[in-house]
Amino acid sequence: MGMDLKEKIKQLASEYFAEVQEIRHYLHQHPELSMQEHQTAKFIMDKLDSFGISYQPGIAKTGIVAIIHGMHGGEQVIALRADMDALPIKEANDVPYKSLNTGVMHACGHDVHMASLLGTAKILQNTREHWGGTVKLIFQPSEESYPGGASLMIGEGVLENPSAAAIFGQHVAPQIEAGKVGIRSGMYMASTDEVYLTVKGKGGHAATPHLTIDPVLIASHIVVALQQIVSRNNTPWIPTVLSFGRIIGDGRMNVIPDTVTLDGTFRSFDENWRVEAHKKIREIAMGVAVSMGGNCEVEIKEGYPFLKNDEHLSNHFREHASDYLGKENIIELDLAMTAEDFAFYSQKIPACFYRLGTGNKAKGITSNVHTPTFNIDEKALETAMGLMAWVAVRELSN
Ligand code: NI
C-alpha cells in the first residue's frame, strides 16, 4: 500500500498503454448502437478472459459484470462503470481506426471509457496481492437511449451480490486538457424529460380565421405561458430549463392547419419539483388551449433523474486524484444541464462521476462530444486507467 502501490500502478498504466490504445482503436472501429452492443460485449469478454478475470455476461442483454477480489481479504465492495454504446453519427475523422460501421460512431467517448476500464481491470488483477476487498467492473449498455442501461442493470441486481458500497464512473471531456480531471460534489447533472404537445384546433383558409380554431396561435401562447413554470413557479435556487426545439404546424402561407406539435425538454435538479413541474406543464398547456377553443394533448416521457455526487465520496476522489495526478490537475466543475444515466446509480448508492480531460488545444483536439469530428488525446487513456485503479484501491482501504 501507500507510495509503493501508487508507483506500481503508474508503472503498469504506462506498460499497458499501447495495448489499451489498441483496444480503444478496435472499439472505435466497431461502434454499435444502444442495446445492440453484441460484438462489443464479445470483445470485452475475450479481453477479460485473456486477463484471467471472471465475469457474468448477459445482464440487461449485452451488459457484463466482472469481479476482482483483492488478496488481503476484506468485505468492502467498490463498483466501477463504463458505458458501451455509440451514436448514429457519420464519422468525419480521417484516422486509421475510423469507424467501419458507416453512420455509427463512438462520438461520446464510450470507447475510451471501455478501453480505460479494461486497462484498470488488468492493473487491478495484476496488483491484487497488494490490496483487499472486491472490485466490480460494470460494462453497461445503452447510456444514450431511454430508459438507459443503468436502470435495467440495477433492476437485474447489478449493485447486489455482493452489494457495492460505492460506485465511480468517468466521462470524457474535450474542454479539459488530457492529464487533468474535473469533479464536483453534490448536484452535478440535470434530470431530463421529453415533452411532447399536440395542439388541436380547426384548420381553414387563412383569410377567414374567424371560421377556424387556430392551433398556431394557441401553440404560440402555450410556448410563452409555459415559461412561467421556470420563472414564477420554480424555486429560484433549483436550476431548471424548459426548451422547445421543434414546432411543426404544417399548413401553408394561407392555410391554417388542424394541429401543431411541439417537442421540448425539461431539465432540473429536484425530484419533487420535477413531478410538480410536469403537472404544471399539463395544466397550463391544456388550460391555454381550452380557453382558446382548442385542445392540447400532453405526453411527458420521463428520462434520467438528476445526478448527485456523494459529498463524502467526491471528497475522497479529490484526495486520491490529487495524490495520483497532483493537485494542479484537479478541476472544480460547474453544474451541467446535460444528463447521464449514471444518475440512476447515484440515486441508489454513494456515487462519484468525474470528467476525464481528453482535449489538447495545442494539437487541435477540441471537437465536442456528439460531433462527427470528436476525438481524444490518447495520453488520457494512461491517466484514466491508472487513476481509476488507484481510486478503487484507496477507497477499498478506507
Ligand atoms: Ni456519453
Residues whose N, C-alpha, C, O or C-beta is under 5 A from the ligand:
A	BS01	NI	C108
